[in-house]
Amino acid sequence: MKKEHALIKTLTKIPKSVFFFCFLINLSVGSVFAAEAYAQSATLTMRMNNKSIKEVFNYIEKNSEFVFVYLDNVIDSHKVVDVNVDNQPVTVILDQLFKGTDLTYKIDNRQILVKRKEAAISILPSVQQSIDISGVIKDDTGEPVIGANILVKGTNNGVITDPDGRFNLKISQANAILVVSYIGYLSQEIPVGSQRTFTIVLHPSTEHIGEVVVTALGIKRETKALGYAVQEVKGESLTEARENNVLNSLSGKLAGVQISRSGNGEGGSSRIVIRGNNSIAGNNEPLVVVDGVPVNNFNSGTSGIDQWGGSDGGNGLSDINPDDIESISVLKGAAAAALYGARAGNGVLMITTKKGSKAKGLGITWNSNVMMETPLIKPEMQNQYGQGTNGIFDANSNYSWGAKMEGQMLKDWTGQERPYSPYDNDITDFLGTGVTTTNTLEANAVNEKTSFRGTLSYQRMDGIIPTNYQDKYMLNLRSTVNLSKKLSLDAKVNYVKQRGWNRPQLTGSPENIMANYLMMPRNVHYSDMVGGVDKDGVVKRWTTDEANYVLNPYYTTDFNKNNNQRDRFIGFLALQYTPTSWLTIKLRHGEDMYWEKGDWRHASGTPYGKYNGKGDYGLNTSDFRERNTDALVTASKDNWWDSGFSGSLSVGGNLMFQQSNSYAMSTGLLAIPDFFAISNGETPTPSNYITKKSVNSVYGFAQLSYGNWIFVDVTARNDWSSTLPFRNRSFFYPSVGLGWVVSDMLRSYEVNVPEWLSLAKLRASYAEVGNDTDPYRLLTTYGIYTVIDDIKGASTASTIPLADLKPELIKSTEAGFDIRFFNNRLGADFTWYKKNATNQILALPISSTTGKSSRMINAGNIQNTGIEIVLSGTPVRTKDFEWNVSVNYSKNSNKIKELHPDSRRFILSNTDFVNVVATEGSTYGDLYGRAYQRDEQGRKIIDENGLPLLESDMNTKIGNYMPKWTGSMINSFTYKNLSFSFMLDMRYGGDIFVNSLARGSQYGTTEMSLAGRDEWYAGTGGIVVDGVTADGKQNTVAANPQAYWDRVSRAGEEFIYDGTNLRLRELTIGYMFPNKMLAKTPFTNLKLSFVGRNLWLIKNNIPGYDPESSYSTGNGQGIEYASLPSMRSFGFNLNVSF
């Protein structure tokens, strides 16, 4: 017993390092050949940026049978690296990871032993005097680099830095060159010369093992393997100069992508179109997929779909928190999106959200953003003539064609005698400054088997219109768990609660603040209408004309209320099982659900007749649910039998189900004025709608490569849609793509390729995708309505269904190249595409004698062809300074090649003065309106009063809203810890009908309506229109300016403007505080940024209006209609980590 205790006592005195090395020796005995075979067969796909080496090791251990063994002092496990690979053996990953360092590894029976290379220190001849040098190695934040290698070039003489980043080295001659390297940093060669003390700063390496993007079904692939163009936007670029709607943050950052906003201002809907419009009457926006799960990018408001008004509650993407986004990949072409079948006819927006990604332990990050919004541009109004007509003041007039305002004392609409003068800053004072604050708290926790990330965010938006505000609560939880080495779980739930109060009314609504402003006489002061009502409760109105629906803006904001609330859940649960190194099985179930409710009220003082001094009230509720269940089995193998061929085969399926319900109730007139309750309605009117849709799908795809330089992709998908007739319910979508990396091929055959050529790649693809249709378009549907009192009636739908309805079909061809130079410091990516959308699902107008207004048909062929160019470069890169620049350019040409023999024209959207039209043989988005009558030489025909004559109808093409091309330039600069970036965004061409100028000029309030007034009232002239009389003689008659603008306000041709514009879209200035400054604080990172968006409209052809202002987010673009001013936003962003 004593001997046993003595043995234990002796063993405890042996250093632990001895046991460790004994363990290493023991590990070296085993099946070496089996380990090497597994090392080559076990492949990994990794996307790890800015991760510690220990995190890389942990990931490899979790996803393979390997275990790392190393001494703590061998490496600095906290230094960060980038590893991005697709199906690469672990040996390739480690070779790249340890490249340029003194680290090596050995694989023994699934144990990876990491150690330093054994370097024999050169012995200097005794007759030669040695030189002592010393120094310190730091990173670009000023922190010491522990374990960096300093080697005398051409020798084995070298050392590594100590825990303070310092080193001492003896060299034999002064002309020696030091080679300094460390994992994840650019190596440097430094001549010694006469210098004996060195301070060396290492910069992070931008070289990656493989550039990886997220593609269809959420699969991450190396970009060089793709046969189509994909652009990706990193999440970091969405959070500093943030927008309330993440879609708007993409403006200018992607070639071939156009984003349009409604005229609602901040918090409104946005429209995204990729490579032109495909559908005449259907949806032209892409499918949105978040973490592999499709989500609904709905529009919860009318967004000005008709010309009579409505409010805009934003669209579905506004529920996605930018702080949660890791990246957004845009699948532009059909080949990129074909695996999503009928839903991907317009492309796909792939949003990948963040997972837990901090080193072991708990990490906390707080991001705070404050943005202020002011009008970027405001209407150009005249301040010379006030209320009245024909140059005479009239306090009861609706127009500004009265006497000149020179401060004379006159009795105005308030009954007081006051100076007759303009109020120049009225609308600016009324609108005020908008403020949006966003605060996000993020928690990360990671251990060997589990990662967790959670964010809690609150956003408050106070609009520029008084009483308009919104708030939003966002909770996001995500966790990944390695249940075993072969089975992993990924789960996420996202909850959003959004509330909005008094969203602005749009277009022709009498409650539209801007419409009222345009028609209000210039001597009427907003300050006289504050409060909305007088002390007796009577509405303050500057006009007694009951036919004039212009409303006191303060009455609108204080008495006519609307509000809405939305609760939304998005989540998924995914399992991945890897029974062998070559087989993967994935199962996933995703849900997208929301519930929305709202109400609106018109107070009794609202001056349009249908409320009859009583007012009305309405409320609505709706809900939506979409569930997707999918499975995918993938078999992959690299370097088959040492042949150089690699490939994978995947098969899968998806079950999609949608259901939506809506319920609404309106009161008609209120029995008791201003008592807002459904029970107080004189004629309550209920309505409800229920829709259901399901699509079942199977798909498969194969990826084949040879020599890692030529890649072939083939996909196939078959959908069965419930919205189509039984015999057409099944439809098939194939695609094929080729990627050929010519530079890698030449190097593989030992052809002498210049070092300055980093990459030369060709690609091509072909695909077919499409669109199905909405529910209940195959059979006649019925609606119930009230005939009189309690008597109910039934009505049929106004469109005759098509029993043999087919899905729309889009055939797309794409080709391009990617070329890069000088170690990727200069690059160019070019894409050409052509796509034809056939079998358009249209409602063909028919004679009203049939009892119907239209019948459903399949017809039409829309062709889009275009090019996209993406340039990137790093013109300057020094020790402390770097300049990066990228340029996007796209040009899309659209032609409607065919419609239907019975109708060569379809109206996409209409107003009183301009229609947006699709015409056979022309271009999508033609603008048709009333034009001037002209003679054979194109000259205007003028009547005897000097006024131009107008056409009697709106059948003249006066423009087209599609731009000829779009482009942007993004510049970013970094100097030490200071960063600066800005983006210029340009649209060239495309016409805009500016209805605000037409209405304002008719009422005499716009600056342009001043032309000829002084001369007319003085009896010396007026407006002499350039044109000819009916007998062909040149017109010399001066027209009355008031009569002139009243007539031409109905001429759409007069108010068509070139939409060309150039703007400073985004600007950021940031400072990352060095770690030294944070050493005595609880913070691990701290960055403060000044940010701005839409700061400067450099080039604009429209007086007082932004070409991006549109009254609709539907297919009928190109019309501005009393929109709110576009906003200039600026503020600060603070990001702090603990």
N, C-alpha and C positions, 0 to 999 in steps of 0.2 A: 504493500500500500504506500509506504514511504517513497519507494522508487517511482511509483506512478505519479505521486505529487511532485517529485523532483523533476520528472520529465515534463510535466505540464508547466512548471515554473520556468524551466529552461526554454521551452518553446515560446512562452510569452515574451521572452527577451529578444527573440529574433525579430529584426525589422520586418514590417509588413511588405516592404518592397521585395524581400527575398521570396516570400510566398507568392507574390505576383509573378515574378519571373519564373518560378517553378511552374506556375500555372501556364505561362506562355510556352514553356518547353513541352509540357504535357500536351498542350493543344497541337503542337507541331507534328505529333504522331497520329496518323489517321489516314483516311482515304483521300489523298490529295486529288487524285483524278476525278473522284465523284464531286468534290467541292468545286473544282474548276468547271465541270460540266454544268453544275447548278448555277454557278456565277454567270455563265453565258446564256443559259436558258431563262433565268429569272430576269424579266424586264420590268421597268418601271416608267410610269408617266408622272412627271413632277412639274409643278408650277410654284416655285418658291422664290419670292423676291424679298430682299432685305431681311433674310433669316440668318440666325446664328448657325455655325457649323454643327453645334449640338442638335439643333432642330432638324437639320438635314439628316444627321445620323439617326435621330429618333424616327423620322419619317420612313427611312429605309428599313429600320427594324420592325416598324408596325406593318409594313406592306411586303415583307419578305421573311425568310427564315434566318436572315443574317443577324449577328450580334457583333457590335463593335467593342473592341478592347483596346484601351490606350491609357497612358499615364496622364494625369491632369496637367503636368508641366510640359507635355509634348506640344500641345496646341493651345491657342487662346480660343476656347470654345464659344466665346461670346462675340467674336468678330462676325460681321454679317457678310453673306455671299448671295449670289443669284444662281439658281439652278432651274432651267426650263427645258425639259426633255420630253420626248414622246416615244414610248416603247423602246427604251435604251437599256442595255445590260448594265448592271451595277459597276462593272469594270470601266465602262466608258464614262459613267458619271464620276467615279473616283479619279480617273486619269485627268479629267478636266478640272475637277475640284482642287487637286494637288499640283496642277501644272504651275511651274515657276516657283515652287517652294522646295524646301529640303525634307518634305514629308513623303513617306512611301507607305505601302500597305502590303499585306500578305493575307491571302484567303486560305484558311485551313478548316475544312469540315464545317463550313458555314459560320466560322469565326473570322472576323476581319480585324487583323492586328495592325494598328496604326503606330508608326514610329518614325524617328528621324533617319534620314539616309546616313550611312557611315561614311564620313568624309575624312580622308587622311589629310591632316594639316601639313602643308608644305614646310619643309625645313629649310631655312635660309642659310646660304653659305656663310661660314663664320667670318670670311674675309670681307663680306659686304655688310655695310651698316644698315640696320633696319630702321624704318620710319614708323613712328607711333601716330596713329590718327584716332579720333574719337568723334562721337556725335550722338544725335537723338533723332528718332524716326517718329513722326506724328501723322495722324490722318487729317483730312481737310477741316475737321472741327476743332483741331488743336489737341486732341487726345493722343497719348502715347500708343504706339503700335507695339504690342508685346509679341515677341517671337518672329519679328521680321528678319529676313535673310539678307546679309551683306556679304557678297562674294567678290573676290578679285577676279575680274574677267580673264578667262583662259587658264585659271589655276584652281586648285582645291582649297585655297586659303580663304577661310570665311568664318563668320561668327553669326550669332543671333542676338536680338535685342533683349534686354532684361525687363523686369516688370515696369520700369520707368521709361521704357522705349530707348534706353541708352546702349551704346556699344563702344568697345575699344578693340583696335585691330592693328597688327604690325604688318607693314608691307615692305617690299624689297626695293621699289623704285618709284619716283615721283610721277612718272607717266602712266601709272596704273589707272585702270578704270574700275569703279565700283559698280556692281550690279545689285540693285536693291529690289526685293520682291516680297510679296505677301499675298495670301489667298484673298481673292476678291478685289485686288487693287492692281492698277497699271504698274508694270515694272519700269524702273528707271536706270539709266546708265550715267554715272557721274564721274568725270575726270578728276583726279586728285590734284595734280599740279602742285602749287605751293600751299594749298589750303590744308590745314591740319584739324580743324574743327568743323563739323557739318551739322546743319539742321535741315532735314529732308522731310518733305510733305508728300505722302502718297495719296493718290486720287482713286476713287472707286472705279472699277472697270465697268465699261458699258457692254462688254462682250458677253453674250449668252450662248449657252450650248445650243439652244434652238428657240427661235421666237415663236411663241404659242398663242393662239387665239381660241375663243370659244365658238364652236360651230353648231350646226343643227343637233337637236336632242341634248345639248349641253356638253357635247364631246369636245375636249381640248385637243387641238391638232397643231402641228408645226406648219407655219405659213408656207414654207417652201413646198409642202406636199399638196397644196390646194390647187384646183383647176379653175378657180374663180376668185374674184376680188372680195376681200373682207377688210373693213376698217374698224378699228377699235378705239374707244375713248376710255381712258382710265378714270376711275372714280374720283381721284384727287382733283381733277380739273372741273368737277361738278360742284365742289363744296365751298371753295373760296368765294368766287364771284357767283354766288348761287342765285337761282331763280326759284319762284314758288312752284313752277311746273318744270320738272326735270327735262321735258322735251325742249324747252326754250334754251337750255344750256347747251344743246347740241348745235345750235345755229352757227353755221360757218365752219364747223369742225369736221365735216364729212362731205366728200365729193358726191354729187348726184342726189343729195338729200335736201329737200325744200321744206321749211317749217313756216307756217303762217299762223298768226294770232287773230283772235276775234277782237272786236272793238271794245271789249269789256274792261280793258286795263289789267292790272295785276290780279291774279287769281282766276283768270278766264281760261277758256279752252284754247288748245293749239292743235294744228293739223300738220301731219307729216306725210310726205309723199316721196317715194324712192323711184328714181328713173322714170318719172312721168306718170300720167294717169292711164290706167288700164280699162276702167269701167265707166260707161256713160251714166248709168243710173244707180250703180251700186257703190260699195265702199272702195275707196282707193288708198286706204291707210294700211300699213303693215300689221302683221300679227305681232303681239307683244308676248314674250316668253320670259319669265323670271325663274331662274334656277331650274330650267327644264320644264316648267309648268306654264301653259298658256293662261294669260289673264285678260280680263275685259277692259279695253281702253274706251270705255263708254263716254258719252257726252251727256251730262245730267241736266243741261239747260238747252233752250232752243238755239242759243248762240246766233241769233239773228237769221235763222233759217228762212223766215218770211220777213217782208218789209214792214210789218206792223208792230214789231217789237218783241219783247220777251226778255228774260234774264239768262245769264250764262253761269252755271254752277261748276264749271271746270270739267275736265275729263279724267279718266281713270288713272292715267300715269301721274297725276298730281298726288296720288296716294302713296307713291314710292318715295321713301326718304333718301335723298342723295348721300347722306352719311353712311347708309348701309350698302351702297353700290361699290363693288370692286371694279367692274368694267361693263361697258356696253359695246357689244359687237353688232354691227349692222350687216346682215346677210342681204345683199342688194339684188343679186341675180337669182333666176329661177333655180339654177343648179345648186346654189348655196342653200336654198330654202325648200327644195323639192321633198325632203323627208317629212315636211309638215303638210303636204298634199293640198287639199282644196282651200285651206286657211292661209296658205302662204303665197297666193297669187301676187300680192303686192310687196313681197319681201318680209323679213323678220327682224325685229329688234330683240336681240338676245341680251338680257340683263342678268349679270352674275353678281350675287350679293356676297358680302364678306363672311368668313368663318372666324372662329377663334384663332389668333395667329401670333400670340405673344409667347416669349420664352416661359418656361415652367413657372407657375405662380399666377397671381392676380395682377392685372394691369387695368388702370382706370384712365380714360381720356375724356376730356370735356371740350366741346367745340361750341363757341358762341359767335353768332353772326348778327350784325345790325345793319340794315339797309334802309336808306331814305330815298323816296321816289318823288321827283318833281317833273313837270311836263318838259319833254325834250323840245317840243315845238308846239305852238298854239296858233289858232286861226288868226289870219291877218285881217283885222277889222278896221273900218274907217271911223274917224272921230271928228268929222266935219259937219255932217248933216244929221239932224235928229228926227223926231217923230212927226209924221204927217205925210202928205202927198203933194206932188206938183210944186214943191218948193215952199209950201205953206204949212206952218205948225198946226197940228191937231192932236190934242191930248187924248183923243179916243181912237186914234189911228193905230193900225197894226204894223205900219211900215216905217222905214227910216228914209223916206223921200221928202221930208219936210224942209224947214228953213235951216239955214246955216247956223251952227252953234257958236255964238260969240259972247256968251255970258249974259245975254239980255234977260231981264226979269220976265218970266212967264208963269202962268198957273199950270202946273203939271197934273198928272193923274192922281196925285195925293190930295189935290185941292189947294195946295200951297203955292204961293208965288216964290219962285226960287230961280237962281241963275240957270239959264238954259245952256248946259255944258255937258261934255261927255264924261264917262267914268272909265278910264282906260284899263285899269287893272281889275275889273269886276270879276271875270271868270277865274283869274289866278287867285284872287283873294278868297273866292268861294271854294275853290277846289282844295287849297291848302297843300300840305306836304304829307305824303304817305310814309308810314314807317312799318317795316317788317323785322321782327326779331325771331331768331331761331336758336334754341339752346338744346344741345344733345349731350347726354351722358352715356358713355360707352364703358362696358366692363368686359374684359377678356380673361379667361382662365384656361390653362392648358396643363395636362399632365401626360404621362406616357400613353394612356389609352383614350383620353377624352379631351375634347376641346369644346369650349363654350364661349359664345359671344352674345351680349345683350345690349340693346340701346333703348333709351327712353328719351323722347324728343318732344318739345313743345314749340309751336310756332304761332305767333300772333301777327296778323296783318291788319293794319289800320289803313283803309283806302284813302284816296285823295278826295272822295266825296264824303261829306259829313254823314255820320251814322252808319257808314258801310265798314264793316270789319268782319274778320274771320279768325277762328282759332282752330288749331289742329293738334291732336295728341297722337303720338306714334310710338308703339311698342314693338320691338323686334327681338325675338329670341331664337337662337340657333345653336344646335349642339351636334357634334359628331362623336360617335363612340365606336371604338374597335372592340367588338364583342369577342373576337378571337383574331388570330392572324389571318383568317380566311373570311371572316364575316364582319361587316361594318354597317353602322346605322347613321343616317343623316336626317335630321328633323328640324323643321323651322315653322314658326307661327309669327305672323305679322298682323297687328291690330291697329286700325286707324279710326279715330273719331274726329270728324270734321264738322264744324258748324259755321254757317255764314248768315249774316244779317244785312238786309237791305242791299242786295247786289244791284248794280246799276241796270236800269232798263235800257234797251238797245233800239237801234234803227228808228222807225217811225212812231214809236210809242210817245204819247203826250207827256209821259213822265221821263223821257230822255232829256237829261240836263243839257247836253250839247245841242240837241235839236231846238230846245227852247231858247238857248243862248243865241243861236243863229238868227232867230226870227224876232228877237226882242229889240225894240228901238234903242238907239245908241245913247239917248239921254236918260233912259231908265236905269236907276241905280239899284244894285242888289241890296245895298244897305237898307233901302226902304221896305224890303220884303222879309227881313229877318223875323223869325218866329212863325211865319206862314199865315197867321191869322191876327186880326186886331183884338182889342180888349173885349169886344163883344163876340168873338169867335167867328167873325166873318173873314172869309179868305181874302188876303191881300192880293188883288190882281190889277195889273197895270192897264188892262183892257176890259171894256164892258161888252165886247162882242162875244156872244155866246157861241158863235160859229168858230171862233178862234180857240183851239184846244191848248194853246200855250199855257203852261201851269207854273205858278210860283215855285221856284226850285226848293225853297225852304219848306213849303207845304209838302212837296214830294218826299223830301228826306225825313220830315218829322211826322207825317200822318199816313202816307201810303207805304206800308211796311211789307216786307217779304222776308222769309227766313227759311233755311233748310238745314237738315242735319243728316249726316251719313255715317254709318258704322260699317266697317269692312274688315273681313278676315281673309288673309291669304296664307296658305300653309301647305306643307307637304311632308311626307314620310317616305324615306327611301332606304332600301336594303341593297347591299352589294355583297355577293358571295363569290369568292375566287377559289374554287376547289383545286385547281392546278395553276401553274404559272402561265398557261396559255388560254385559260377559259375564265370568263367573267359573266356572272348573271346579275342583272339589276332589276329590281321591282320598285315601282314608285306610285304613290297616290297623291294627287294634289287637289286642293279645293280653293275656289275663289267665291266668296259670298259677300253681299252687302245688302243693307237695309237703309232706305232713304225715306225721309218724310219732310214735308214743308207746308207752308201756307202763305197766302198773299191776301192783302186787303186794299181796297180802294175806298178812301174816305168820301163822305158826302159832298165835300167841296171840290171834288175832281171835276173839271169843267167839260167833260164830254157827255153827250146826252144820255147814253145808255144807263148811267148811274142815277140820273133824275133826282139829284139832291138827296139820295139815300145811301149810296155806296153799295158795294158787294164784297163777298168773301169767298175764298175757296181753300181747300186743302187737298193734299195728295200724299199717298204712300206708295212705295214700290220696293220690290226685292228681286234679287238676282242670285242665281247659283250656277256655277259650272264646276263639274268634277271631271278629272282626267285620271285614268288608271292605265299605266303602261308597263310593259316588260321588254327587256332587251337582253339577248344572249350574244356574246361576242367571243369568237375564237381567233387567236392571233398567234403568229409564229414568225420569228425573225431568222433570216439567213438559212432558208430551208436547205438542209443537207450541204451546207457550205457553197450553195449555188449563187449567192448574192441576192436571191429573191426573198422578199418579206411580204407579209400580207395579213389581212384580217377579214373575217366574214361575220356579219351581224344580222340577226333576224329579230323582229319584235312586233308589237301590236299596241294599239291604244283604243280605249273606250272613252268617248266624250259624251257628256250629257249636260244640256243647258235647260234652265227653266227660269222664266221671269214672270212676275205678277205686278200689276199696277192697279191702284184704286184711287179715284178722285171724286170730289164732291164740290159743287159750287152752288151758291145760294140764289143766283139771280139778284134782284133788288132786295135790300134788307127791309124788313117790316118796320123795325125801329132803327132810324139812322145811326150809323156808327157803332152799333152793337154787333160785334163780329162773332157770330156763332151760326153754325149750320141750321140750328133750330129756328133762327130768326129770319131765314130766307123765305121770300114769297113763293119762289118756284125752285126748290132744291133739285139739282140735276146730278145724279150719280153716274159713274162710268167705271168699268173695270175691264182689264185685258189679261189674258193668260197665254203664254207661248211656251212651247217645249220643242226641243231639237236634240237629236242624237246623231253622232257619226262614229261608226266602227271602222277601224283601220288595221291593216297589216302592212309591214314594210320590211325591207331588207337592203343591205348595202355591203359592198365588197371594196376593200382597199388593197391595192397591189403595188409594190415598188420593187425596183431593181437597183442595186448598188447605191441606194439612198440618194439617187439623182433623177430617177424617172418614176412618176407616180400616176396611177390610174384609179379613178373612183367610179363606181357604178351604183346607182340607187334605184329602187323601185318601191312604189307605194300604191295601195289600192284602198279607196274609201267607199263606204256605203253610207249615204246620207239620207236621213228620214225626210228631208224637205223636197226630195225629188221623187218622181213616179217610180214604181217598182222596176220597170224595164230599163230605166236610166239611172237607177240608184247606185250602181257600181261603176266607178270610173278609176282609171289607171294612170299613174304619173311616173314616168321614168326620167333618169338623168344620167349623163356620163361626163366625166371631166378628166383632163390630162394636165399634169404639171411636169415640166422638164427643166431641171436645173443644169443648164448647159455648162456652166463654169465648173461645177462639181464633176460632171461627166468627163470633161477634158482633163481635169487634174487626176481623176481615177485612172485614166489611160496614160498618165505621165506626160501629157502635152504641156509645153511651157506656156502657162497662163501668166500674164503680168501680175505682179503682186498688187498693183493698184486696183485691179478688178476683184472686188469682194464677192459679187454675186451677179449672175446673168441667168434669168429664168424666163421661160415661155409658158403660157397656159392657154387652155381653151376648154369650153364646155358647151353642152346642149342639154336642155331640160324642157319638160312640160309640166305645168301646174295649172291651177284654176280657181274658180270661185263657185260655190253652190249658191243657194239663195235662202231667203228668210222663210220661216214656217208659214203654212197656210196659204200658199200661192198656187196650189193645185186644184182646189175645190172652191165653190162659191161659199162665202161666209156671210153671216147675218149679224145685224146689230139691232138693238132695242132702243126705241126713243119714245118720248112723250108726245102724243098727238095734241091733246088738250086736257087740262085738268088731270084726272087720274087715268085717262085712256092711253094705253100703250100701243105702239105699232112696231113693226119689224121692217128693216130695210136690208137690201143686199148690197154687197160691195160693188163699187162703180167699175171695177176692172174684171173682164172676162178671163178666167184662168186658162192656162195652157196645160192640157192633160199630158202632153209629151215633152214637158220642159226638160232641157238638158243643162248641165253645168257649163259655165263659161270656161274657155280653154285658152291658156297662154303658152305659146311656144317661144322659147328664148335661146339665143345663141350669143356666146360671149368669148372674146379672145383678148389677150393682153400680154404684157411683159413687165418684169421687175428687174431693174439693174441698179447695182450699188458699187460705189468706188471708195478707195482710200479708207479701208477698214470701216466701211459703212458710214463714213462722214458725209457722203453725198449719194443721194438715191433718187430714182425716178420710177414711178409706177404708172403704166398706161393701160387703159381698158377701153375696148370698143364693144358695144352690145347692140342687139336688135331683138325686139320682141313683138309678137303679134297676138292681140287678144281678140278671140273670135267667140261666136255663140253668145253675144251680149244678151243679157236678160233685160228686156225693155217693155214698157207699157206703151203700146202704139195707140195714138189718139184715133178714135173712130166717130162716126156720125152720132149725134145725140138722139136721132130717131130710133136707134137701137135700144134706147133706155139705159145705155152704158156710156162711159166716157172714154174707155180704152180697153185694149185686149193685150194679154201677155204674149210675147214672142221671143224667139231666139234669132238674133240677127246681128250683123255688124262685124267690122274688123278694124281695130285700132292698132296702128303701128307706132312704136317708139324706137328710134335709133339714136345713139349718142356716144360720146366719149367722156372719159374721166381721166384726169391727170393729177397725180399726187407727187409733189417734189419735196424732198427733205434734205437738210444739210446742217453741218456744224462748221461754219466758216472759221471760227476762232475757238481754240481750246488751249489754254495755258494753265500754269500752276494754280492761279487764283481766279481766272476768268473763263467763262464759256458762253458762246452765243449759238443758239439753235434756231433754225427757221424752217417752216413748212408752208407749202402752198397747195391749195385745193382748187381745181378748175373742173367744171362740168358743163357740157352742152347737150341738150336733149332736143331732138326734132320729132314732133308728133304729127301724124296724119291720120285722119279718119278715112280709111280706104273704102269702106262700104257700110251702109246702114240698112235700109229696107226699101224695096220698090214703092211701097205706099207712103213712105215718109222719109225724106232726105234730110230732115232737121229735127232735133230734139232739144227742148228747152231744159237747161240744167238749173237755172234760177232766174227769177224775174222780179223787176221792180216797175214802178210807173213809167220810167224813162229809159231803162236799159235792161236787156235780157242777156243772160249768158247762155250760149247756144253751142251745140255740137252739130256740125253740118258736113254732110258727105263731101269728100274731096278737099276739105279744109282742115284746119287745126283745132284740136280740143281747146275750148275756152274762148271761142269767138264772142265778141261783144257786139250785140245788135241794138240799135236805137234809132230815134228819129233824127234824120239828117237834114241839112239845108237843101232846098231845091237848087239845082245847078243847070247851066246850059251845057251844050256839047263840049265846050272847052273847059268845063269844070268850074266856071265862075258862079258865085252866088247870085241868085235872082232876087232883086230888091223891089218892094212894092212902092206905091206913091208916097207913103209916109216915111220912106227911108229905112224900112224894117225888112230884114231878110225873110223870105218865105220858107216854110218848113214842109217836109214830107208829111203826108197824112197818117202814115203808119210807122211802125218800128222795125222795118224789114231791111234796113241798110247796115251792112257790116261797118262798124266804126273803130274796131280795134280787136286785140287779142291779149289776154292777161298773161300768157306764158312768157317768161323771160327768154332772151336769146342765149344767155349763158350766166352762170354764177361762179363766183370765186372768192377766195379768202387767203389771207396771209397771217400766220401766227409767228411772232418773234418772242423768244425767251432768252433772258440774260441772267447769269449768276456771277456774282463777285464775292468770293468768300462766303459769308453767311447771308448776303443780300441777294434777293431775286427780284426780277422785273420782267413782266411779259405784257404783250398787248396783241389784239387781233383786229385786223381790218377785214370787213365783210362787204362784198359788192354783188349787186344784181344789175345786169345790163339788159335793158329792153323790157318788154311787157307793159301793157297799157292798163291804166286805172281810171275808172269813172268816179269822179269826186262829186257825189251828190250834195255834200255840204256846201260847196261853192255854188252849186246851182240854186239851192234854196236860199242861202244867204244873199246872193246877188239879186234874186227876185224880190227879197224884202229890203234891199238897199243897205245891208249892214256890212258887206265885205269891202275891202279896200279897192278891189277891181271895179266895184260899182260906181266909183267916183268919176270914171272917165266921162267927160263931156258935160258934167253937171254945171260947173261954173259958167261955161259958155252958153248953155241952154237957158239957164235962169237969167243970164245977162242979155239974152236975145241975140247973141253973136255967133251961135253955132250949136253943137251938140255932138252926137256920134255919127260920123260919116262912114258907113259900112262899105268896105271894098267889094264891089259887085256891079252887076248890070241890071238895068230895068228890063221889062218884058220885051221891049223892042231892041235890046242888045246894046243900048247906050250906057256909058259909064255913069254910075250913080253919083250924084252931087247933093242929094237931099240929106240934111242933117236930121237925125232921128232924136226923139225925146228919150233920154237915157232910161227913165222909168219904164216907158213902153218897150224899149229895146231889151232890157234885162228880163222883163216879164215874159217876153216872147222866147228869147233864146234859152231861158231856164228850162224850157221843155225840149230843147235840142240836146240830146245826149252827145252828139258830135262836139259841141262847144266845150264840154267839160271832161274830155278824154285827155289824160296826161301820160307822158312817158314815165314809167316807173323806175327808170335807172336811178340807182342810189349807191353811195359809198358811205360807210359809217365806221366809227370806232366802236366795235361791238363789245370789247372786253379789255379791261386793264387791271393788273394786279401788281402791287409792290409789297414784298414780304421780307421779314427778317427772322431768321432762325437763331435764337439765342445760343451761344456756345455752351458746351457742357461745363466749362470752367465757371461761367457766371451762375450756373445752376447748382454748383457743387454743394452749397450750404442750404439748398432749398429742397422741398420734397418733390420737385419736378424733375422728370427725366427728359422731357422735351417741351419746348415752348416756342411757338411761332405766332407772330403778329403780322397781319396783312391789311393794307388798304386796298379796297376792291371797288371796281366800278363796271357797270354794264350800260351799253347804249348811250355812251357819253356825248358823242358828237356826230351829227348828221353832216358829213363833209360835203357830199354832193346830193342835191335833191332838186327835182324839177317842178314839184307841186307846191304852190304858195300856201304855207301854213299847215300842211298836212304831211304825215309820214306815209310813204308808199306801202308800208307793211300793215297799215290799218285796214282791216277788212271786216265787213259786217257778218261774214259767214265763215264757219270752219267746214262747210260742206264742199261739194263740187263747184258751186257757183262762186268762184273767186273773182277778183278784179273790180269789186264795187266797194267804195267807201260810203258810209251812210251814217252821218252824225255820230261818229265814233269819238270816244274819249281820246285825249291826247296820248300819244305814246310816251312812255316813261323813261326818264334818265334816272338810274339808280346808282348810289354810291354809299360806301360804309366801311365797316371794319370786320375782320374775322380773327378770332383768337382760338388757337388750338393748344391745349395743355395736356400733357401725359404725366401720370404719377407712377 
